[in-house]
Amino acid sequence: MPDVLLPRWGTSMREATLTRWYRRVGDQVHVGEPLADLVTDKVEVTLEVPESGTVRAILVEEGATVPVGTLLAVIE
């Protein structure tokens, strides 16, 4: 069961704001599809699905700012 964590995209990155989920709990997803949009202090990034499966949990709400390494979602 892969955990989707907020990655560090640069050495100075400490946190990001999740601005949009493209998928919902129960949705089937495939590797490389857009999963969520995030904004850091320097860039806007679309996080891609890391492994095909079903979204089992979304743990961070849109608009929330979280630190690097935070568990964002679970795909099974």
N, C-alpha and C positions, 0 to 999 in steps of 0.2 A: 504494500500500500504506500505509494509515494506521497510524501509530504511536499507541499509547495511552499518554499520559504522565500522571504524577501532577500534576493541576492545583493551583493555589493558590486555596483557597476563602476566604482572608482575608489581610489584610496581615501579620498576625503568624505565619501558618502557615509552618513550616519543614520539617515531615516528617509522615508518616502511617504507620500500621501497617495492612497489608493483612490483613484477618481472614477473608475468604471469597471464593473464586472461584465464580461461578455457571455458568461455561462451562469447557470443556476444549479442548485442541488438537484441531482437526478439526471442532469444532461449527460449525454454521451460526448466524449471529447477525443480528439486525435492529436498526436504529436505535431507540434508546430502551429496549431491553430491559436489565434489570440485568446488569452484567458482573462487578462485584466490590464488596465492602463494605470501607470504610476507616474508621479511627478516628484523629482528630487529638487534640490536647490539649483541644479544646473541643467537638467534634461527631462523630457517626457519620454517614457519608454512603455512599449507594449510587452508584457510578460507573456510568453508562449507556453502552451501545454507541454509539460516535460515528458509525459507518458500517456498513451491511450488508455481510456477506461471510462469510468463514471464518476462525476463529481459527487462525493459523499458528504463533504462539509465545506462551508465557506465561513471562515472564522474572523474576518476583518470586514467591517462595513465600509461602503463607499463614503469617502470624505474623511476617513480615519488616517492619522499619521502614525506610523509605527517604525521602530528601529530595525536595522538590518538583522536578518536572522529570524524575524518573526514568522510564525507559522500562519500562512494566509489561507490555505485550503488543503483538502485531502482528496486525492483521486484514487479510486480503487479499481 
